[in-house]
Amino acid sequence: MLHLPILRAGTAYRSLMVERLTDVRSGEPVAEVSHALPGQIARDLRRAAENRRILAERSAKELLEICRRAARGFGEAELPLGETTQTPAEYLRQLAATAGIPESLGRRNLEKIAGVLTEMKAVFGGLTRGLDPAILDAGWGVQRRQLSFQCQTDSLGAILPNNSPGVHNLWLPAIPLKVPLVLKPGSAEPWTPYRLAQALLAAGCPPEAFSIYPTHHGGAVEILLRTGRSLLFGDTATVRNWSDRHGVQIHGPGFSKILFGPDAAARWRKRLDLVVDSIVANGGRSCINASGVWLPAHGRALATALAKRLAAIEARALDDPRAELAAVPDPEVARRISALIDQQLASPGAEDVTARWRGGGRLATADGCTFLLPTVIYCKDPHHPLAHSEFPFPFAAVVEVGADEIFEAIGPTLVGTVISDDVAFRQRALGCRLIERLNLGPIPTHRISWDQPHEGNLFDHLYRQRAFAMAS
């Protein structure tokens, strides 16, 4: 059987403790994964400073070139995987088998990740606000004035999710930023971190840059406590206990939204395709998918048209090129999510508008998998719990609330797309502290740019600028 080892500073290690990954369709075994114990992780991290020293010997310019070369390998090459190899087609099949991500969506994510690697120089420039990479090599330099940046850690930990391969783009810039990675892959999705590591190693990256530890909760805690800086991906319950801890950058639910101004609400039909795309792209599984559409009028009409469009999306086999929905690997989780939505619908002020169009329940099966079908909720009450909910499938609440109240009522919003030419409304959007990434104009919430992070800034997380002067 295929075996995925632990990677300890680039060296494969087969553990006596293994867990089996099974196919979400049949329950048949797909692979065994070596698991790391907390003590092993703690011992390995004693070498973190040495691992960083080896990576830092490479110039930032050279590491950017390594990323560019790795893009082709990740997207096209047959790469090592344990004691065997993996082609891109095998990667997509394995990703579908254990994480329920259709091959069509997996291919789009593969292309997106390869694109980020290709454009890493632009990503680096955006994160550092145009810093000359040579300044990181020397520790100081002159760019309009004398500058010095100090790295705050010897490693970057990341507790990774299962929902979408695209999230791995967030830790990739650590390589040209000269910080080794300590990754805990998602329990059902080790494929992307392994493939990325092998692509970068094949392109010339020092092996000391990569440690991959499949592990349980105790091992994840060890990574968060022992790496000086880390990224934590998860739902509200997962990230709650770490939200105030210095050095842990939280990547939880996004609650991203599309906001119509008073001048644009009546013209919602013109933007219906944008709304659909923002909700459905990538199977609706990303924090940058829209989970809310807020507008001061015409909410029911928009919700009805949106429900008709989304109800036409069917559950399909994972190898069907038309597939738009990801399977829920554990059917019981799907049932609990659907039951929670129904329970909250029992409170007045919200209505499942898709129910009349889909001709059945929210749960569906296809190809041996369980799916949650797209759901549109119309909320007359902006305080209803479903107006502020997010789920790992295409789900959105259409909320009707006065234009003067929108920016106080929306709650935390990772991406806010504002559709309005009203000057006062746009100025209020610019001043709204609840919106992290702001799109002014018809930009889908899931569209990101190479040179601007949509959540946090990895350079600011890893480095601090210090006061600096050098005598001439």
Steps between C-alpha positions, in 0.01 A plus 500: 500500500609857431673644807550871571790558739569778744744754357758606760696792354455341159588145609230235469422309822270200532321494834368196686183703554298520177150601401313379196339732246191355332301584189194711582300306237575141589686497830786317329851582628694757298817551704663465839645814658776501761403703805732702720480510879529831688834404655651429158386840372646671807836326454517584131425867561816531709676516162282784374774765523743281302236426237435870456871576478531256208198646319617857564831427325308514173427845366139614486545544125611136466206378709258698282649329195459161673130578548468589132661170396284305746182628334548280197592199710196536722265538205651254252768267640499150641633561853611275788228387740623272774660197335327564168415798281196712422387655172267804492213271395569269796513801731153609386359147542650460849378845604148409386510159667586614853386865517194480273625782276388440139781465249367805314541720810831335588636585156404866539676511836807329356517769233447775758784374720732465201410857408596629843836321480559648154413850623677473836714804421182711475362336817826579681481860381142535620566352844813712556361813331770499236799410719822415317548126572873561558414689820383171655831340403713764673260583781508865403522720193418833346174544310425873507631481858685257725286199589543193717263206547539232767344154468297412809513121478705202386199321352144556385248247622172440316202295613335436164139420404332254264265741325701623199853464359501874430566584866858377457578813304505686832809324639697468175665847524682381815758340270630822337455669839761249627292332771479116512156342518353265759172375353220290646294397195124455514403150610337426161720719282873435536541492122552870428766573767695189397484586132602861561794393714622255234461758221704755694765244598533389137545866403797536737348607831705384803329200665534668840220734389232228535367302789159335458344339806167322460387491863210529742391784725796470737749525214318803357520672839873421513550671163302808606690529829852431372512689170554871553240586238216286369184491290188329637218403264170377637142567595391734778534234771852406382644851491320648803760399760789637295356831381684707762828313494793702371667338202196302380333644190139385485333386177145414602163551332497799265136610501576674168219709355366697204352836603263692271469874550167686484566599138582144388243282678234544231754392234585169669422302181804658335720346772330163543778308322758660730298403808460140379870471419604641839287242682564190286865526388726225636196313629421779746765362737729803535501780755489742205175357361207732567280373784291818510338747262384818674287769340248768603215387270391230251641227722225246441515544122877450501474199732237339276706545182813380678320193636378403153856516365659309788227235515600395149843386627498122540709258699724319252770233504841623609650421159220675308651807324174686568523451879471821702440359849742326735388194692486503879738217599298413814125470420414555867666843488284590200189392686595705805562812292166467323321439832664808651377717213147362538512556874597865452230543235249425774577846642293773330660737251661256254381276215671237284411633154668211316262246655225566243738468204713196576205261540651311791712526810835671545687168508578305184702195402691426181785263413486358853558845656288733711458863396341814643306679228529879454278692737375861491342650810295820493538692828268782598679521836868606474560351846372154409775237556485388136580855388842447661569136416748327272509137393738293279267492197325766286292675767398866513261716695337788314444765767285806451595790727503879470799656325579703811522181709694264272854580612409475868305175456713284268740369764857383425553476124816358342413624149238763434402579140314830488271560200419871501585829335357691795789708634380503860441122500846431358660730758326313777631176353854642500463589865343170610740318734301177471617442140851361458529497120288756319396475135343818367305402191385175337786271607413143610589441863717201409718690251839574655806675361857375506635806676242551776424251778131455571555404863790618709849570371756223531795738479368710789433176690857376458704822507512827687655819379732647756648847537835491329791727418854436377777753524642602167 
